[in-house]
Amino acid sequence: DCERCQCHSEDKHTAILYTLLSQNRKHSRGGRSPAHQRCLCHQRRTVCLRTPHVTCQAASNVLVKTISFMKNLPAFYLLPREDQLLLLDSCWVPLFLLGLVQEMVTFEVMETPAPSMLKKILLDGQSKQQEPERTQPTLAAVQRLQCCLNTFWKLDLSPKEYAYLKGAILFNPDIPGLRASLYIESLQQEAQRALHEVLQPLHPEDHGRFARILLISSTLKSIPPTLITDLFFRPVIGNADIVDLIVEMLYEITDRQLAP
């Protein structure tokens, strides 16, 4: 857990250049309070991928396989197009994360290189017409993500367990606005029943495995899409909307990959 932030403690000795920069940042941001300035504590520092080319390519491959999984489900295409889009928007992140686990994709992050303080001071006021700065993942958010992935790796799921769990996650009847919610609920129940049945011969003595899998899978839904997009895909797609690209991949383009 992130400890109490020490960035703005009263007894902190601040360097002259940092004082100038802080005053400059406060002036350029309309006098924001210190709580809105960049936090400098360890957990809240922004991070980026250590090897973006390798990791983004691996993430792209996982996303393509995730979309292919949906493409190969006849029950999914029987749904109204509106329901398909709602399910896609709601479920692509946990399905993608399951793909990362299944494909054993690991990654490391490093602190985001900070721009030169002197450069920021000298160029203040000259970049107001430029695009707003992109959001960056924090170390605490990435560590939470890695914790979720590590928990799944410990389960050591079989290919059939992955397949049925993905079905149970995709067919979520609780999404607001669904037209065929009852049918989707029956599909989820069918997937959960198949998952439960496949567990019996694989783990006959582990009676709590089914509940444990569903419980741990619920943690994937707590990972925000912005974190996944900024960490794995923003270096590739720039300012494009990731959901628009996924929809395009699902309906119009086959065997497409995001090339770094």
N, C-alpha and C positions, 0 to 999 in steps of 0.2 A: 504494500500500500504506500501511496505517496505521503511522505511526512509533511508536517506543516511547512508551508512555503517560507523560506528565509530571505526571499529576494528583496523585500522592502522592510526588513527589521530596522528598528530605530538606531541600533548600535552598529550598523554596517558602515564600514569605512569605504567611501566611494571615490574612485579615481577621478581626476579632473576631467579627462577625456570622456569618461562615462557620464559625468555630470552634464557636460556640454551636450552630449548625445541625447540624454534623457530630456533635457530642456528643449532640445530641437524637436524630438519626437512628440513631446507634449504640445508644442506650439503647432506642429504640422497636423496633429490629429484633433485640433479644436479643444485642447485643454482636457483631455481625458484623465481620469483619476489613475493613480498608480495601479489599482487593481485591474485596469484594462490594458496596461502595458505588458510587454512580453515577460513571462515568468522565466526566471533563470534557474529554478531548482532542478535537480537531476531528473525527476520523474516527468516533469512537465515540459522538458525541452523537446523540440521537434526533431524528428528523425527521418531518414530516407533509407532506401535499400543500399546495402554495401556493394552488391553486384547487380545493378538494375538490368543490364542486358540479359544476363542468364536467368534471373528470377522472373522478369517480365515475360520472357519467352516461355518459361515453364508455366506461368500463370495463364498465358494465352492458350497454351495447349489444353490446360485443364478446363478453361471456359468453353473451348470448342467441344470437348467431350461432354461437358454439362449440357450444352445445347443439343448435341447429338442424342443424349439420353432422352430429352423431351421429344425430339423428332421421331424417335423410335417407339413412342407410346401411342398406340391407336386411340386409347381412351382419352388422351389429351386432345387429340384433333377432333374428337366427337363433341367437345365442348363448344359453346358459342365463342366467337372470336373475342368478345369483351371479357369473358371469364378467363380465357387463355392469357390475355394481357395482364389481368389482375393477378393471376397466379404467378406469372413470370416476374412481375415487378416485386411481388412480396417474397418470393422464394429463391430468386437467383443467387442471393448471397449465401444462405446456408447450404444450398446444393453445391455451389462453387467451393465452399470451405470443406465439405465432405470430399470433393474431388481432390483438393490439396492433400487431405489426409490419406486418401486411397492411393494417390500417386507418390506419396512420401516426399512431397515438395518441402524442403527446408529453406530458410532464408535468414540472413543476418541484416541488422540495420546499424547505421552510424548516425551520429548527430549531424543535423543539417548544417552545412557550412554557412556561417553567418557572413553577410556582406560587410565589407570594410566600414568601420564606424566613421572614419574620416571621409570616405566616399559618400556615405549617407548624409553627412553634414554639408559637404560641398555641393551636392546635387539636390539639396532640399528645395522643393518648389518647382523643379524642372521636370518632374515625372508625374504631375497631377493628371495629365491626359493619357497616361499609360494605363494598361489593364491592371485591375486590382491583383494583389498578390494572391497566389494560390494557397489554399490551406494545406498544412503539413501535418502528418500524423504525429502524435506525441509518443514518447517512450512508454508511458503508462498504458496507453491504448494498445500499442503493439505487443507489450508484454501480456496483456490480458488475452489478446488474440492467440499468441503462442501458447498460453496456458490451456486454452480451449482445444487447440490442435493436439497438444501433448496428451491431454486427457483422452481424446479419441484414439490416439496411437496405442495407448495402454490397453484399450478394449480389444485390439487385434481382430477387427471384424473380417469375416470372410466375404468374398465377392457377392454371394447371395444376400448376406446381411446388408451390405452396402446398397444393393439394388432395391430391396424392399424398404429400407429406411428412406432412401431418396423418394420413393413413391409416397410414403407416408408424409414426408415433408412437403412435397409438391402439391398433393391434393389436400389443401387446407381449407375446410369449409367455413372457417371463422373469419375469412377476409370479407370486409363490408362490400356490398354491391354485387355479389355473385348472383347470377341468374339461376344457375343449376347447383345451388348449394347442397341440396339433398343428394343428388347424384355424386357430387364431389365427396360428400361425407361417406357414401357407400364405398367409393374408391379408396379413401383413406383407411376405412375399417378393413377392407380386403387386403390392403398392403400390410397393415399391422398384424392381421391374422396370419398372413404368409410369413412375416418375420418371426412371429411367435412359434410357428410350426417348424421353421428351419432351425430354431435354436435348440429344440429338444434333442435331436440326434447329435448335434455338434457339441452341446454343453449340457448333458443330462443332469449333472449335479449342481449346476449353477442356476437355481430357481429364480434368482433376482436379476438375472442378466437382462431380460426383456424390459423391465421397469427402469433399470439403470441406463440402458441404451436410449430410451425415450427421454429420460431426465437429462442426460448429458446433451442429447441432440437439441433440447430446448435452449441451451446456452448459446448455440450458434445463431439463434434469432436475435440475440442481444447485441451482436456485432453490427455496428452501423454501416450501411452501404457506402457512406462517404469515406470511411476508413479504408475499406477494400479498394475503392476506386482510386483514392489518392495514393495508396501505397503501391498497388500492383499495376494499375492501368493508366494513371494520369501521365506517367513518363512516355507512354506510347500514343495515347489518343488526344493528348493536349486538353483543350477545353470542350471537346465533344461530349455528348451525353451518352454514358455507357449503356443505359437502358435502350436508347434508340438504336445503338449498334447491335445489341443483343436481339432486339426485335427483327432487325434487318437480317441477321444471321439465321434466325429461326425460320423466317418466312420466304426470304428471297435468295439467299446465297447458301450454297452447299460447300462444305469443306473449306470454309474461309478461316484464315488465321490472322490475328493481329500481329503484324510484323514490326518489331522494334526498329 
